[in-house]
Amino acid sequence: MSFVTTVRGGGAGRVLGDEVRATVALSIPIALTQIAQMSLNTTDVVMTGLLGADALAAGQLGHSLFFPMYITVIGILFATSAMFAQELGARNYKGVRRSARQGFWLIVSVTVPAWLYFWYAEPILVHVLGQDPLLAAQSAEYAHGAMWGFPFMAGFSLLRNFIAAHSRPRLALWILLGGIGVNAFADWVLMFGKFGFPRMELFGLGLATTIVQAAMFFGLLALVLTDRRWRRYHLLVRFWRSDWPRYRELWAVGLPIGFTKLAESGLFAASGFLIGLIGVDALAGHAVAIQYTALAFMVPFGIAQAATVRVGLAIGRRDHEGARRAGRVAMVVGVLVVVPFALVFVLAGRPLAGLFLSADDAHGAVAIGYAASFMAMAGLFQLADGGQAVTAGALRGFKDTRVPMMIAIVGYWVFGIGGAVVLAFPLGLGGVGVWGGLALGLAVVWAALAWRFRIVSRRMAG
């Protein structure tokens, strides 16, 4: 007999145990899929590094230009996870098709503005963001190659939400794993001019991104359209038929998520600018610590996505107590799984930093010291980071997104960045103070979101 069953009694314990297993089973492939997604960018970084430091800087500058647009649109599309799950819970399969179709409509409607934004990358970087003109020109080459892949990138995300709502997220993982190899090969051929292709360098890097994103999207779309379970949806039948109520609902639920994700990513971007005021060595240590925390965050990210689906399914079948239970289980699991990461960061920050930086170099040794202290602080906020991510995911299952958006903006930017500035400079804690501000912002958001979940779940149950 399991521990849960022993403590809670046979029936209730089995229900709770089933919920834990379902959440974990759904979370693992989603988290692995996100790690694979990160690996695509890692491959690009490695290949760009072969062109030299200037090309690497320009490529990362171009990627930084992409990120705000990408994260906002992907955040909006997160709304489809809750919409799919609630329709599936209610066995309203026509509603699933309507949500998917309007997800594609949303992608089409934002693609042209996104293309214009990427097309004018150089003047934006130079005149708006004040970047070096030579680097901006190189970054624009990357943007002009990668911009055509934007709708395919967003479409792949939409289809990932669709299959995750059906508890089959592994298909996206297999496609992404194949995409990593294809991406590396396409980078090599197009950047360096192999097999008779001209040497296109950063434009080739962007073009390779477009090719890989298109291939992954059409591969997943083909599976969805031909799978025995999913072809009954006829997702693309009468694609141009309008459905304005569902389109407006997608924007209403999704736009606050997009702004929340933008505020969250902006928090960490701003922390980098603050660390940069301290010194180059501190910034190098910060870059290493961010890499590790970003990797660790993929686990609660997967659980957050699973929470959205599990809560949404319960809401769809009008099982409000089940929705409350699903959210609570995900929140507990989300905190527990980050404890090992927190311990590793606190206890082994220095050797982990040594994998990126050399202690033989004077600057490297200083940077390792910074990275170790930053990772110790990161270990302290792992619980808050995991907790706030999963709680936000559970609230998305209720389609509750506007209040969480306001909580995130205030928590991240007033308490997070405000606390970082005060701790780092007036109080003299430097880089550790910046990371302390991050911890404060995440903790405030976690506490407020947990209180919001209590209110929303009780109201639904009542």
N, C-alpha and C positions, 0 to 999 in steps of 0.2 A: 504494500500500500504506500502511495506517495506521501511525501510530507504535507503537500497541500490538502490531500484527501483526509489525512489524519487530523489536521488542525481544523479544517472547516466542515468536516462531515462528508459522507459519501457523495450525495448528489451535487451539493454546492461546490465541493472540492473538485469533482470531475469537470464541472462547467468551467471553473477557474483554470484548472490545468489545461483544458482544451484551448482556452483563450490564449494562455501563455504559449502553448505549442504553435497555434496558428499564427500568432504575432511573430514569433521567432522564425518560423519557416518562411514567412513572407518577407521578413526583414533582411535575412542573410543575402539572398540573390540581389535584392535592390541595392544593398550596400556594396556588394562586389561589382555590380554594374556601374555604380558611381565611381568606384576606384578605377575601373577600366576606362571610364570616360576621362578621368584625370590623366591616365596614362597616355592618351592621345596627345595632350598638350606636352607631357614630359618628352615624348618622342620628338615632337617639333622642336623643343628646346635643345635636345641633344644634337639633332641634325643642323639646326641653325648655328650652334656653337662651332661647327666645322667651318663655317664661313668667316668666323672671326668675332671679336668682341663687339665691334660696331654693329654688325648684322644681328647679333644676339640681342643687343640693347634695342635696336629698331624693331625686331620681331616681337619682343616683349611689350614694347610701347604700343605696337599695333594690336596685340592681344588685349592690352589694358583698355584700348579704345572699344574693342568688341564687347568686353565683359559687361558694362552697365546695360547695354541694349539687350544682350543675351539673357542676363539674369532677370531682367524685368519681364521679358516675354515668357520665359520659362516659368517664372513665378505666377504670372497670370494663368498659364495653362495648368498649374497645379490645381486650379479650381475644378478641372475636369475629373480629377481623381475622386473628389467628393461627389460630383454629379453622377459619374459612372456608378460608383458604389451604391448611392442611394437608389438609383433606378434599378440596379441589379437586385438589391434587397427587396424592392417592391415588385420584382419580376416584370418591370415595365421595359421590355427590350426595345420597343420603339423609342423610348426616351433615351436609351443608350446611343442609338443611331443618331438621334437629334443632337445630342451633346457632342458626339464625335464630329458630325458634319459642321456644327458651328465652331468647333475648335479649329477645323481647317479654314473656315471663313475668317476667323480672327487672324490666323497666320497670313492669309492672303492680304487682309486689310492693313497689316503692319509691315508687310514686306517692302513695299515701295518707299515709305518713309525711312525704313532701315537702310535700304540701298542708297538713298540720297545722303544719309548720314555717313555711310562708309565711303561713298564716292568723293565727298569733300573732306576726307580724313586729314589731308595735309594742311589746308587752311585752319581747320578746327584745332589741330595740334599746335600750330605755330601761333595763331592770332588769339585763340581762346585759352589754350592751356599753357602757352609760353614755352613750348619745347624747342629744342635745337632744330633749325631748318633742315640740316642735312639728314638727321635722324628721322624727322617728320616725313621727308621725301621718301626714304626707304620704307618707313612704316606704311605709307600710302600704297606702295607697291604691293605689300602683303594684303592690305585691306581690299584693294581692287581685285585681287585673285580670290580672296576668301568670301567676299560679300555675296556671291551667287549661291553659296552653300547655306546661307542663313535660313531660308524657308525649309530646307531639308533637315537642318539641325533642329528647328522648332517642330517640324512634323514628326521626327523620330521621337522627340520628347512626348508629344501627344500620344503616339502609339504605345510608348512605354507606360504611360498612365492607363491606357486602355487595357493592356494585357495584365498589368499589376492588379487592376480592379477585379480581374477574373482569376487572381491568384496564380498567374503563370508568368512571372517576371523573368524567368531564366532565358527565354528566347532572346530578349534584348541583350543579355549578358553574352551569349554565344556569338551574336552578331558583332558586338563591340570587341570581343576578343579577336575575332577575325579582322575587324577593322584596324586594330593596332598594327598588325603585320602589313596590311595593305597600305596604311598611312606611311609607315617607314619606307616601304618600297617606292611609293609615289613621290615622297619627299626626295629620295635619292635620285630618281630618274629626272624629275622636273627641275629640281634646284641645281643639279650639277650637269645636266644635259647628257644623259645616257641614252643608249639605243636610238641615236639619231635625233633626239629632241634637242632644241636649243637650250643653252644654260640660262635659266630664268631666275635663279637665286630666290629672293624673297617673294616675288610674284609667283614663282613656281611653288613655294611653300603654301601660299594662299590657295593656289589652284588645286594643289593636292588635297587641301582641307575640303574644298568644294566637292571634289570627286569622291572622297571617302564618305562625306556626309550624305551625298546623294545615293551612293551605293548602299549605305546602311539603311536609309529611309526606305528605298524601294524594296530592299530585301525583307525588312520587317513588314512592310505593307503587303507584299506578296504572300507572306505567311498568314497574315490576318485575313486576307481576302479568300484564301484557299483552304484554311483550316476548317475541318468539319463542324466544329463548335461555333465558329465565328462567322462563317460565310452567310449564315442566315440573317445577319444584320444588314447586308447589302449596303455597306458604308458609303459607297460612292454612287449609288443609284439616285437619280434626280439631285445630283450634287448642287446644282445652281438654284434649287428651290429655296426661297427665303423662309426663315424661321426667326423673325425679329425678337419675339419674347425670350427665346432660348439664347439668342446672341447677346441680348442686353443682360440676361442673368449671368452669363459667363463673364462679361466685363465687370458687373457689379460685385461678384464674388471674387474674381481673380485679380482685379486691379489693386485692391489693398494688399494681396499677397505679393504682387510684384513690387510694390513700394516697400513692403516689409523686407523682402530679400535685398532690395537696393540699399535700404538703410543698414542692414546687417553687413553686407559686403563693404559699404562705405565706412563703417566703423573700423574694420581692419585695415582698409586702405588709408584712412586718416591716421591710424596708429603708426603706420609706416612713415608718413610725413613727419610726425612728431619725433619718432626715433631718429630720423634723418637730421633733425636739428641738434642731436646730441653728438653724432659723429659717425664716420664711415664704419668703424669696427662694430659699433652698436647696431648699425643697420644690417651689417652682414650677419651678426648673431640673431637679429630679429628675423631675417629671411629664413634662416635654418629652423628656428622655433616655429614659425608660421607653417613651414612645410609639414612638420610633424603633427601639429595640431589640426591642420586641414585633413591629413590622412586619418587621424583618429576620429574626426567629426563625421566621416562617412558612415560609421556604425550607427550613431544616433540618427543620422539623416535617413538611413534605411528604415529604422524603427518608426520615425516620424511619418514616412510614407505609408508604412504598414498601418499605423494608427489611423490615418485618414481613411484608408480603405475599410478597416474593421469597424470603426465608428459609423462610417457611411452606410455600410451594409446593414448594420443594426437599425439605424434610423429608417432606412428604406423599408424594412419589414415591421416598423413601428414597435421595435423592442427597445424602448428608451432605457430600461435598466441595463440591457445588454450593451447599449452604446456607452453608458457610464462605466460599466465594468471594462469594456475594451479600452477606453481611454486610460483608466487607472492602471490596468495591467501594462499597457505600453509605457506609461510614465515611470512605473517602477522598474521595468526592464531597461528602459533607456538610461536611468541613473546607474543601475547595477553594472551594466556592461562597460561603462567608462571608468569604473574604479581601477581596473588593472592598468589602463592607460595613465591615469593620474599617478599611480604608484611608480610606474616606469619613468615618467617625466621627472618626478621629484627625486628619485633615487639614482637614475642613470642618465641625467641630462648631459653631463660632460662627455662620456664615451659616445653617446648618440650624436652630439655635435661634431665629434672628431671624425665621423664618417663623411662629413661635408667639408670640414676645414682642417688644415694642417697645423699642428701645434709646433712644428719646427720653425715656422715663420713667426716673426714677432707680432705682426698684425693678426695672424691666424690664431695665435694663442690668446690674445686679448678678446678676439671675436668669440672664441670657444667659451671663455669665461662669461661673456654677455649671454650667449645662447643658453648656457647651463642655468643662469639665474632666471632668464625669461621662461625656460621650460619648467622650472620649479613653480613659478607663478601660474603657468599654464596648467600644471597638475592640480593646483588649487581650484581653478575655475572649470575644470572638466565636468564636474557634477552639474554646475549651473548651465554650462553650454549644452550638455546632453539633455538636461531637464527642460530647458526652454524650447529647444528644437522639437522634442517629442510632444510637449504640451501644445505647442502651436499646431503640430500635425493633427493632434486629436481634435482641437477646436475647428480645424478645417473640415473634419468629418461632419461637423454640425453646420457647415457653411458659415461659421462665425469668423469673419475676417476683418471687419472694420475696426472694432475695438482692439483686437490684437495688433493691428497696424499702428494705432495711436500709442499703445503700450510700447511697442518696439521703437518707434521714433523717439519718444521721450526717454525711454530707458537707455538706448544706445547712445544718443547724442547729448542728452543733458547729463545723465549720470555717468555714462561710459566715457565719452570724450571730455566732458567737463571734469570728471574725476581724474582722468589721465593727465590733463593739463595742470591741475592743482597739485597732484601728487608728484609729478615729474619736475616741475619748475619751482613754484613758490616753496614747496616742502622739500625740494632738493633730492628726491629719490631717483631722478633720471629715468632710464629705460625701465627699471623695475616699477617705477611709479606709473608709467604708461600701461604696462601689463596689469598693474593693480586696478587702474581705471577700467580696463577691459573686463576684469573679473567683477568689478562693482556693477557695471552696466548689465552684464549677463545675469548676475544674481537678482538685480531689481526686476528685469524682464521675466525671469523664471517665476519669482514670487507673485508678480502681478498676473501672469498668465495662469498660474495654478489657481489663484483666486477666481479668475474669470471662468475657468473650466468648472469650478465648483458651482458658480452661479448658473451657467448655461445648462449644465447637466441636470441640476436640480429643477430648473424651470421646465426642461423638456420632460423630465420624469413626472412632474406635477401636472 
